Amino acid sequence: MNLDDLYRDLHQHPELGFAETRTAAIAARELRAAGFETTEGIGVTGVVGVLRNGDGPTALLRADMDALPVAERTGLPYASTVVVDKDGHSVPVMHACGHDVHVTCLVGAARELAASRETWRGTVLAVFQPAEELGGGAQGMVDDGLFDRVGTPDVVLGQHVAPIPAGMIGLRPGPAFAAADTLKVTLYGEGGHGSRPEAAVDPVVMAAATVLRLQTVVSREVSGLDTAVVTVGAIKAGTVANIIPDSAELLLSVRSYTPAVRDRVLAAIERIVRAEAAASGATRDPEITFVSGYPAVVNDPAAAARTRTALASVVTDPRVVDPGPVTGSEDVGVFATAAGVPLVYWLLGGADPAAFAGATSAGTLREMAAGLPANHSPLYAPVISPTLEIGVAALVSAARTWLPVTAG
């Protein structure tokens, strides 16, 4: 199957985290066909292919496989119509973050590296990771003995498709993607009749006050020289209009780049939640549960400079740009940290270049990108070409930088 058709197939058949059985089977099939030693079921649905090609370093190339619970509205002929999760519940599913691009590009890179073994020496580890969106996929593979099974790499390489022009690559040395923490906050009141709020303790009002107060964490407690994000993505409380419920639940997403800012933000969230509950006369202390989290993606500066040369050979050099820090998050750094090796992770342009006609600077590009459907949008749809061709070439070129031909 050619890569365009493979991409359309993956896009049309998305799967949620730790349920990527069909996608994993396709990845395993492609790896075996290319001559990789292939292991399935690492960290539930993870797949790893090993291609040994003589003495030399080991490069790990990573792609994440999972989709999101989003109802697609792209109108594409290959749009997802999947409406079921791994437990059979009615949930819309879409590759709204572009992981289908990542899988397709890694399959293409695996094919090309296998077909051109005379150009490099060493070992390639092709890692297809589950559940990036849940925050536990990379750690799950590490905990399941990934490196004990296939060996430890000398570098971890990867890419994420983004709403910047196809034909452009974004690479930032140092902190590149934010750390992510997901929290669940449960606020407790005392239920009652909607007509007699004086006889109840309303957790809905408590939740509303908490949401508003949380907006001051970034605006008033984080330095203007630092970056953080606090988003309340979900509120759950009550079932009908005339009953005050007993409790309300908030789901929070927190982004930061440094441990000091992260600690400050998390401490502020806990202080505000407890204070608002006390101010509202909560019947019991709130519960703050850590759901998931992973650290910031930090690109090794020396490794990024070395890899940048390879990426610049794929696209004209001015089109390898520093995109600035990305407030989105990724767990790819878990592999590098666990192995104790450098990480290089870049943005792959996936937007129609025509949408950026007239852009003259990085600032202008960011402004234009802000008006386009981005990752996690039900309208997000990377252009197939040249996104896939450049994504494959970027992975291959980066790998060859770390896997040179052995002299003699």
C-alpha positions in Angstrom: 0.0 0.0 0.0 1.4 3.4 -0.9 1.8 6.0 1.9 -1.1 8.2 0.7 -3.5 5.3 0.9 -2.1 4.1 4.2 -2.6 7.6 5.7 -6.2 7.7 4.5 -6.9 4.3 5.9 -5.5 5.2 9.3 -7.4 8.5 9.3 -10.6 6.7 8.6 -10.1 4.1 11.3 -8.9 6.0 14.4 -8.5 4.3 17.8 -8.3 5.7 21.3 -5.4 5.3 23.7 -4.4 1.7 24.7 -7.0 0.5 22.2 -4.9 0.9 19.0 -5.1 -2.8 18.1 -5.8 -2.3 14.4 -3.2 0.4 14.0 -0.6 -1.6 15.9 -1.3 -4.6 13.7 -0.7 -2.5 10.6 2.5 -1.1 12.1 3.7 -4.6 12.9 2.8 -5.9 9.4 4.7 -3.0 7.8 7.8 -3.5 10.0 8.0 -7.2 9.3 7.6 -6.6 5.6 10.5 -4.2 5.7 12.7 -6.8 7.5 12.5 -5.5 11.1 12.5 -7.8 14.0 9.2 -6.9 15.5 7.7 -7.2 19.0 4.1 -6.4 19.7 2.2 -5.7 22.9 4.8 -3.6 24.7 2.9 -1.4 27.1 -0.4 -2.9 26.1 -0.5 -2.0 22.3 3.0 -0.7 21.6 5.0 -2.0 18.7 8.8 -1.9 18.2 10.8 -2.9 15.2 14.5 -3.5 15.3 16.7 -3.3 12.2 20.3 -4.2 12.9 22.8 -3.2 10.3 26.3 -3.8 11.6 28.2 -2.1 14.4 27.3 1.5 15.2 25.0 3.7 17.3 21.3 3.0 17.8 18.7 5.6 16.8 15.1 5.4 18.2 12.5 6.8 15.9 9.1 7.3 17.5 5.5 7.8 16.4 2.4 7.9 18.5 -0.7 6.0 17.4 -3.8 7.1 19.4 -6.7 9.4 18.3 -9.0 11.6 20.3 -12.7 11.5 21.3 -13.7 14.2 18.8 -16.4 14.1 16.2 -14.8 14.9 12.8 -16.2 17.8 10.8 -13.6 18.1 8.0 -15.9 16.9 5.3 -13.1 14.8 3.8 -14.0 11.8 1.7 -11.9 9.7 4.1 -13.2 11.4 7.3 -13.7 9.2 10.4 -17.2 7.9 11.2 -16.0 5.8 14.1 -18.3 6.3 17.2 -17.2 3.6 19.6 -14.4 3.3 22.2 -12.6 0.1 23.4 -15.5 -0.7 25.8 -18.2 -0.4 23.2 -19.5 3.0 24.4 -20.8 5.5 21.8 -17.9 7.9 21.6 -16.9 9.8 18.4 -13.2 9.2 17.5 -11.0 11.2 15.2 -7.3 11.6 14.4 -7.6 15.3 15.4 -4.0 15.5 16.5 -2.3 14.1 13.4 -0.9 10.9 14.9 -2.0 9.2 11.7 0.6 11.4 9.9 3.2 10.3 12.5 2.5 6.6 12.0 2.5 6.9 8.2 5.8 8.8 8.2 7.5 6.3 10.4 6.3 3.4 8.2 7.7 5.2 5.2 11.0 5.9 7.0 11.3 2.3 8.1 10.8 1.2 4.5 13.4 3.6 3.2 16.0 2.8 5.8 15.6 -0.9 5.2 16.0 -0.4 1.5 19.1 1.7 1.8 21.2 -0.2 4.3 24.4 0.4 2.3 24.1 4.1 3.3 24.3 3.7 7.1 25.5 1.4 9.9 24.1 0.7 13.3 20.6 -0.1 14.6 17.2 1.5 14.1 14.5 1.2 16.7 11.1 2.1 15.2 8.7 2.7 18.1 5.0 2.9 17.6 3.7 4.2 20.9 0.1 4.0 22.3 -1.8 6.5 24.4 0.2 9.7 24.1 -3.0 11.7 24.7 -3.6 9.9 28.0 0.0 10.7 29.1 0.9 7.1 30.0 1.9 5.5 26.7 5.6 6.1 26.7 6.0 5.4 30.4 4.0 2.2 29.9 6.3 0.9 27.3 9.4 1.8 29.4 7.8 0.1 32.5 7.1 -3.0 30.3 10.8 -3.5 29.7 11.2 -1.7 26.3 14.9 -1.2 26.6 15.5 -4.6 28.2 13.9 -6.2 25.2 15.4 -4.2 22.3 18.4 -2.4 23.7 19.1 1.2 24.7 19.3 3.9 22.0 21.9 6.6 21.7 19.4 9.2 20.6 15.6 9.6 20.5 14.2 11.3 17.4 10.6 12.2 16.4 8.3 14.8 15.0 4.8 16.3 15.4 2.7 17.6 12.6 1.5 21.2 13.2 -0.5 23.9 11.5 2.6 25.6 10.0 3.2 25.4 6.2 3.9 22.0 4.7 7.5 22.3 3.6 8.6 24.0 6.9 10.1 22.3 10.0 10.2 23.9 13.4 13.1 22.9 15.8 13.8 24.6 19.1 16.8 23.7 21.3 16.2 23.4 25.0 12.6 23.4 26.5 10.4 23.0 23.4 7.1 21.5 24.6 5.5 22.2 27.9 5.1 19.8 30.8 1.5 18.6 31.3 -0.4 17.8 34.4 -4.1 16.7 34.4 -6.0 17.1 37.7 -9.5 16.2 38.8 -11.0 18.4 41.5 -14.2 17.2 43.3 -16.0 19.9 45.3 -18.6 18.8 47.9 -21.7 20.7 48.9 -25.1 19.6 50.2 -27.9 18.9 47.8 -31.4 20.2 48.0 -34.3 21.7 46.1 -33.5 24.3 43.5 -36.2 26.5 45.0 -34.6 26.6 48.4 -30.9 27.3 47.9 -30.6 28.6 51.5 -31.1 25.1 52.7 -28.3 23.7 50.6 -24.6 24.3 49.9 -24.4 24.7 46.2 -21.3 23.0 44.6 -22.2 24.5 41.2 -21.7 28.1 42.5 -18.6 26.8 44.3 -17.3 25.4 41.1 -18.0 28.6 39.2 -16.2 30.7 41.7 -13.3 28.3 41.6 -13.0 28.4 37.8 -12.9 32.2 37.8 -10.4 32.4 40.6 -8.1 29.9 38.9 -7.7 32.3 36.0 -5.6 34.5 38.3 -2.9 31.9 38.8 -1.3 32.7 35.5 -2.2 36.4 35.4 -1.2 37.2 38.9 1.1 34.5 40.3 3.4 33.6 37.4 6.1 36.1 36.3 5.6 37.7 33.0 9.0 36.3 32.0 7.7 32.7 32.5 5.0 30.7 30.8 2.2 28.7 32.2 -1.4 27.6 31.2 -4.3 26.6 33.5 -7.3 25.4 31.6 -10.5 24.0 33.1 -11.6 21.7 30.3 -14.7 20.1 31.9 -17.3 20.8 34.6 -19.7 18.1 35.7 -22.5 18.7 38.2 -26.1 17.9 38.5 -28.7 16.3 36.3 -31.8 18.5 36.2 -32.6 22.2 36.7 -34.5 22.1 40.0 -32.1 20.0 42.1 -28.9 21.3 43.7 -26.4 18.5 43.5 -24.2 17.2 46.2 -20.9 17.6 44.3 -19.2 19.1 41.3 -16.2 17.9 39.4 -13.6 20.0 37.5 -11.0 18.6 35.1 -7.9 20.8 34.8 -5.0 20.9 32.3 -1.8 22.6 33.5 1.2 23.4 31.3 4.6 24.7 32.3 8.3 24.6 31.3 10.3 24.6 34.5 10.0 22.7 37.7 9.8 25.9 39.7 6.9 27.3 37.8 5.1 23.9 37.8 5.4 23.7 41.6 4.2 27.3 42.0 1.2 26.7 39.8 0.1 23.4 41.3 0.5 24.9 44.8 -1.7 27.9 43.8 -4.4 25.6 42.4 -4.6 23.6 45.6 -4.7 26.7 47.7 -7.5 28.3 45.6 -9.6 25.2 45.5 -9.4 24.7 49.2 -10.1 28.3 50.0 -13.1 28.6 47.7 -14.5 25.4 49.2 -14.1 26.9 52.7 -15.5 30.2 51.7 -18.6 28.5 50.3 -19.2 26.4 53.4 -18.3 23.1 51.8 -19.5 20.1 53.8 -16.2 18.4 53.4 -12.8 19.1 52.1 -12.4 19.0 48.3 -10.5 16.2 46.7 -7.6 17.0 44.3 -6.6 14.0 42.3 -3.5 13.8 40.0 -4.7 12.0 36.9 -1.7 12.1 34.6 1.4 14.1 33.8 4.6 14.2 31.9 7.6 16.5 31.9 8.6 19.2 29.4 10.1 18.1 26.1 13.7 19.4 26.3 15.8 19.1 23.1 19.4 18.6 23.8 21.1 21.7 22.3 24.1 19.9 20.8 22.0 17.1 19.4 19.5 19.6 18.0 22.2 21.5 16.2 23.6 18.3 14.8 20.1 17.1 13.6 19.2 20.6 12.3 21.8 20.2 9.6 20.1 17.0 8.5 16.6 18.6 8.5 17.9 21.5 6.5 18.9 19.1 3.8 15.3 18.0 3.5 13.8 21.5 3.2 15.6 24.7 2.2 17.5 26.0 5.3 15.5 29.1 5.9 12.5 26.9 6.3 13.9 25.2 9.4 12.8 27.7 12.0 12.7 28.1 15.7 8.9 28.1 16.5 9.4 29.3 20.1 8.2 27.3 23.0 5.0 25.2 22.3 2.5 25.1 25.1 1.3 21.7 23.8 2.7 18.7 25.6 4.3 15.4 24.6 5.5 12.3 26.5 8.2 11.4 23.9 10.8 12.8 26.4 10.1 9.9 28.7 12.0 7.6 26.3 15.1 9.8 26.3 15.1 10.3 30.0 14.7 6.6 30.8 17.6 5.8 28.4 19.7 8.7 29.5 20.3 10.0 26.0 19.6 13.2 24.0 16.2 14.0 22.5 15.5 15.8 19.3 11.8 16.5 18.6 10.6 18.8 15.9 7.5 20.2 14.3 6.5 19.0 10.8 4.6 21.5 8.7 1.2 20.1 7.6 -0.9 23.1 6.6 -1.6 24.2 3.0 1.2 26.6 2.1 -1.3 28.7 0.1 -2.8 29.7 3.4 0.4 31.5 4.3 1.0 33.5 1.2 2.4 36.8 2.1 4.0 35.7 5.4 7.3 37.6 5.8 8.4 36.6 9.3 8.0 34.0 12.1 5.6 36.4 13.8 3.4 36.7 10.7 3.4 32.9 10.3 2.1 32.5 13.9 -0.6 35.1 13.3 -1.7 33.3 10.1 -1.6 29.9 11.8 -3.8 31.1 14.6 -6.6 31.5 12.1 -6.4 27.9 10.9 -7.8 24.7 12.4 -5.2 23.3 14.7 -4.5 20.1 16.5 -7.4 18.8 18.5 -9.9 20.7 16.3 -12.7 18.7 14.7 -11.7 20.5 11.5 -8.0 19.7 11.6 -6.8 18.2 8.3 -3.1 18.2 7.3 -2.5 18.2 3.6 -1.3 14.8 2.5 1.4 16.2 0.1 4.1 17.3 0.7 3.6 16.6 4.4 4.1 12.9 4.1 7.1 13.1 1.8 8.9 15.6 3.9 8.0 13.8 7.1 9.5 10.6 5.8 12.6 12.4 4.5 13.1 14.2 7.8 13.1 11.0 9.8 15.4 9.3 7.4 17.8 12.2 7.2 17.9 12.7 10.9 18.5 9.0 11.5 21.4 8.9 9.0 23.0 11.8 10.8 23.3 9.5 13.9 24.0 6.3 11.9 26.9 7.1 9.6 28.5 4.7 7.2 31.3 2.8 8.9 34.7 3.5 7.4 36.4 0.6 5.7 
